[in-house]
């Protein structure tokens, strides 16, 4: 019998990363999305191309797919989930609460009707995204905790791949980087010895890999964006090709690396290699362009406690490691302006009305008694 996976989110990561691995693992992939044009195109074509950047954009066809609208065809999505083995998401962590009610209804329907547990994995740029999704499902009240345990498992994941919209030889598709990482929490699988997705990396301690990715790569993206914005740049590539800013970005990521070395025992040379390969080298490939407004979006989330900038800064603080570049990154984030980004607008309005001092406390949780608070404030006034 054909294996089936339902993928919530038919954006670039959903189609260009998660669906490819599911497809290569023998699953029929059914997309669930809110964008009518994307859903309709998948239904019409039944396939789409990926173009590998490092292989001169050589095409690869992803077929055996279908799609339904979560808004217009929720019952279809629920039906598809009744005999699916895997449910994955790539909708952004802030949208997990929006898809939770539909997933809850689908899982409730499986209770007593399907003895096979479905594997639910939130493939988001977030710490323990599957745990977050599970909590949001339970919040709906649609399904009880014991019923949920009966029908599903929720391994957390760490995801990383370079993806862009692209068109080659008259065909619209997705440009993808050759290198990627999908780490899956092994001990939460139904069968810890089963590789449910080929090409994934199965780990015992996912948190260290999540933090490596978020505290180094996502950190580098965000800090590059906030530094670049202040200099008037519009792309990540402009930042990485500016020797002065590249040095600052590298110094920031290396502070994170030293914190991870101290906390988890990572080899510092391996972390530096990871930083160069997964951040610097691939994002400076000819033809690769990423926008400042994308990598800088949602600054409130990105300077919050435990996230990509303040998270490693706190680890540095705990281990007595210098973190001035990380804290400078927070300061630059506090300066970030974008009228089309609701969090950036909220942040700037709060600073205007209440001052940066109150903003630091409100959005980072730090107080004037904290050393890091005062470093951020000092760096903010230097900008």
N, C-alpha and C positions, 0 to 999 in steps of 0.2 A: 504494500500500500504506500502511496506517495506521502512523504512527510510534509507537514505544513507548518509555516511560521507566519504569524501576523505581526507586521512591523508598523507601530504607530509613529507617524512622521515620515513623509516622503520628500523631505528636503535633501540637501546635499549630503549630509552624513547618513541619513536613512537609506538613500538610494546608492550613494557613492562608496559607502563603507559597509554598514551592517548587512544590507541586502545582498551585497556581493558575496560576503562570507557565508551567509545562509544559502544562497544560490549554489555556491561551490560545495556546500555540505549536503546537497541533495534535497533541499526543501523547496516546495512551492511557496513563493512569498506573496502574501496578500497585504497590501498597504492600506492603512487607515489614516486619512488626513482630512483637514478642513478646507483645503484649497481646491475648489472645483476644477480649475483648469488642469492642475496636476493629476487629479484623479481621473478626469476624462481622457487625458492624453495616455495614461497608462492603460486604461481600458481599451482605447482605440488601437494602440500600437502593440500591446502585449509584450513589449521589450523596450530596452533603451541601451545606448552605448556608454561605456566608460572609456576614457582616453588616458593612458598612463604617461605622465609628464616626462619621466626619465627615459621612456622608450619612444621618443619622438611622437608622442600622442597616439601610439598604436591603439586601435579600437578593440574592445571586448564587449560582446553582447550579453546582457543580463535578460534572460527570458523566463518563461514559466512563472509569470507574475499576474496579479490582478489588483484591483483597488476599489475601495468604497469610501464614501464620505461619512465621517463620524457625525456630521450634522444632519444630512439628508437621508442617510441609510444606516442609522445606528443598529437596527435589527439585523441587517446583513452582516455587520461587523460582529455582533454577538453570535450569530450563527456560525461564522467562520471560526470563531474561537472555541467552538464546542469540540472539534476534533483536531485542534492544533496542538503540536507538541511544544512549541516555543512562542513566547510573546516578547517582543523587544520594543524599546522606545528610543526615539531621538527627537524629542520635541522641545528641548531646553528644560532644565530642571524647574524653572519657574512655572512651567505649564503642566507639570505632573498632576497637580490638583484638578486641572480641567479635564484630563482624560480618565481620572480615577473612577468617576461615577459609572461610565460606560463599561470599563473593565470590571468593576465590582458586579454589575448586573450579569455580565458574561460568565464570571467565575461562579456566581451564585447558581446559575443555571446548570453548571457542571456538577454541583453537589449531588451525589447519589446517582448521577447519570454517566460519569466517566471515571473509571478507576485509576486511570493514568494521570499522574500529576503533571501539570503544565509548568514549564520553566519560564519564569517572568524575570526579564533583565532590563533595567533602565540603563541605557547606554548614553549617559549624559556627562557633561563636564561638571561633575558634582561629587562630593564625598559621599559614598554609600547611597547612591541614587535609588537603588532597588529597595533599600530600607525606607527611604522617603516615600516611594510609590506605595509600598505596602501600608504604611501608616495612613496615607491619604485614602486608600481603598477602605480601610477599617473606619475612618472618619465618616464615610458616607452612611454607615449604618445599614448598608444593603446586605452585608454578609458578616457573620460573626467570626471571631478569631479562630475558633476550632474548625469551622467550615472552611476557612481560608487555608488552614494548615492541611486540611484533607485534600484539597484540589490543586495546590500550587506551592512552588518553592521560589525563593527570591534571592538568587546569588547576585552580589554586587559586581560591578565591572569597572574597569578603567579603559578609556577609549582615547585614541589619538591617531588622526590621519589628516593629511592635507587634501582638501576637496574644493573645487571651484566649478561654477557653471562654465560650459564651453561648447564651441561648435567647430567641427572639423569635417571637411569634405561634404558640406551641406547638411550635416546631421547634428542636431542639438543633443548634448549629453552632459556628462560630468567628467571634469579633469581630476585625476587622482594621483597622489604621490605613491611611489612604489613602496616606501616604508610605512608601516603602521603598527599599532599595538592595540590588541584587545585582550586585556587580562580579566579572567573570570574567577570568582571566589569558589574554589574547588569544593570545600567542605559543605557548601549549601546546595550542591547539586543532588538530584535524586540518587544518582550513582556517581560518586566522586571519581571513579575510574573511567567514566565515559566522556569522550570528547564530543560534546553535542554540536560544537561548531568547529570545523577545521580551520586551522590557521590562528586559533586563539591560544593564549598562554594561560594555563591553569595553575593558580598559585594558592599557597596556604595562608599567606599574610598579604591580603589585598591592600590593606591600608598603606603599607610602605610604597607600593607601586602607584596607588592613587596619589599619594602625596608627592612622590617623585615627579609625576606628570604635572600635577596642578601647581606644585611649588616651584618647578623649574620652567616647564614649557608655557603653561598658562600665565605664570608670573611674568615670563619674558615678553609674551605678547602684550599683556596689559601695561606693563611698565614702558614698553616701546611706544605704545599708543599715547600714553599720557605725556611722555617726554617729547615725542614727535609733534603732538598737537601744539605744545608750547612754542615749538620752533616753526610752526606753520606748515608742517608736512601733512600730506594726505594719505600716504601709504606706508606700510611696514617696511617695504623695501628701501624707501628713502631714509628711514631711520637706520637700518642695518648697513647702509652704504655711507653713512656719516660716521667717520672714524671716532669722533668724540662721543657721540651717542652710543655707538656700538660698544665702546669701552665701558660706558656706564651700565648698559643693559647686561653685558657679560659679568660685570662686577656684582650687579644685583643678583643674578642667577647663581653666581658662585657663593654668595652669602647663604642662599637657600641650600645649595649643595653641601656646604660645610655643616649646616644644621642637620641635614638628613644623614650625613656621615656620622655625626655624633649620636643621633637618636636611634638610627636603625642599623648602623654598621656598614652602610654602603661603602664601596671603595671610591675614594674621591676622584681618582683618575678615570674610572668607569663613568662616574657622574659627569665629568667634564666632556668625555667623549659623547655621551648621551646628549648633553646640552648642545654640542656643536653639530651633531648629526641631525637631531630632531628639531632643532630650533634655527641655528644659524645657516647651515649648509642648504637645507631644503627650501628655506624661505628666501634664499638669494639665488635660486635657480633662474636662468634666463626665462623670461615670459611669465613668471609667477608674480602675481600682484594681490595684495590683501589691503583692505581699506582701514584707515585709522578708526573711522567711526564704528566699524564692526568689532575690532579687537578691544576697543575702549568702552563699548556699550555697557550699560548698567553699572556705573561706578560705585553706587552705594553697596551693591552686592560684593563687588570686588575689593572693597576696603573693609568689609565686615570681619569680625573676629573669626579666625580659623580659615578664612579664604586665602586666595593665592598670593596676597602681598603681606597682610598682617599675620597670617598663619605662620609662614616661615620666619617672619620678624620676631614673633613670640618664641618660637623654638630657639632662635639665636639668643634671645634674651635669657631663656632658661639655662642655656649652656655657656653663657658668657662669651658668645661669638659676636663680632662686630656686625651691626645691622643697619648702618647709616644709609646705605644705598636703598635698602628696602623701605625704610621710613621716608626717604626722599621720594620714593615712588608713591607712597600714600599722599604726601604733600602735593605732588603733581596731580594726582587723581582729584584732590579737593579743588583744584583749579580748572578741571575739565568742564568745558562748555559745549553743549550741542542742543539746540532748540528742538531737535526731533527725537531726543532721548529723554523719556519722562523722568528717569532717575537723575540724569544730569541737571534737568530743569529744577527738580525738587531740591537737589543738593545746593545749587547756586542761590535759589530763593531762600533757603534756610540760612545760608551764610550771610546773605544780604540783610535778612530780618533779625538774626540772632548773633551773628559774628562767628568767625571760624573756630573760636575756642569752644563754644557750645556744640558746633558741628562735629568737632573731633570726638567729643564725648558721646554725642548721640549716635554717630555712625560707626565708631570703632570700639566703643565701650571703655576707652581709656579715660582717665581722669587726670587733673593737674598734678596729682601725687605720683603719677607714673612717669618714669624717665622717658619712655617712648613718646608719650604725649608731648612733652616739651621739645623733643627732637623734631617731631612732625611740625609743631608750631613754628619752631625756628627755621626749618627748611621751607615751610610755606611762605614765610615773610622774605626769604631770600629770592624767591622766584620773581 
